[in-house]
Amino acid sequence: MDTKSASLHGNAPDSSPVALLIIDMINDLEFPGGDELIIPARLAADTILKLKRRAKALKIPVVYVNDNFGRWRSDFNEVVEHVLHDGVLGQYLAEVLKPDHDDYFVLKPKNSAFYATTLDTLLTYLNVKHLILTGLSTDSCILFTANDAYMRDLKLSVPPDCVASIKPTHTDDALAYMKRVLNANLTPSAEIDLEALKHDVSIV
């Protein structure tokens, strides 16, 4: 086994032109407005799970990018356990989208998945050129991540049924911005041709 293959163990793919990012879905929702986010977040979780299963069947890497809840935890498993077992509003999200052993994860201190994280290094290692962004919230962490991805010349897909905000209008406005300014593809998740993306074929 060469050095590169040995550096990231498990069955996760070592190279893929596309990656699925699941942003802030391991989320306790214990914040102002979290109660309003429960239903749209649950709907998004159910849809993301279907997309994740399709991606993994094609050996497309899945990367969880998650807040550390301001506690500067370095252990993602501790975050998962908190949402699963501490009686929080977001427990259903973690039950549906509990990470698999071969998923990647990145903890972030701010809105963007790229800011002060190892995501750049991971995507470079995987040779990713196209990101599928899913998760919470559309008008905050999804939007900030999309901006930073665009600045890195990464192609973007943001399936509208896989993202959510406290207000539907916030999602609509953010998606319109990402399509207009960042050239994001807004194809619904069930219609995304993952096979084409896996072979680095542009989708319209």
Salt bridges, closest charged atoms under 4 A:
ASP24 OD2 - LYS108 NZ 2.90
ASP28 OD2 - HIS82 NE2 2.96
GLU36 OE1 - LYS167 NZ 2.98
ASP67 OD1 - LYS108 NZ 2.49
GLU78 OE2 - ARG73 NE 2.92
GLU81 OE1 - HIS85 NE2 3.10
ASP86 OD2 - HIS82 ND1 2.71
ASP100 OD2 - LYS52 NZ 3.24
ASP100 OD2 - LYS56 NZ 3.02
ASP102 OD1 - LYS56 NZ 2.62
ASP103 OD2 - LYS52 NZ 2.79
ASP103 OD1 - LYS56 NZ 2.94
ASP120 OD2 - ARG152 NE 2.86
ASP139 OD2 - HIS170 ND1 3.54
GLU195 OE2 - HIS199 ND1 3.46
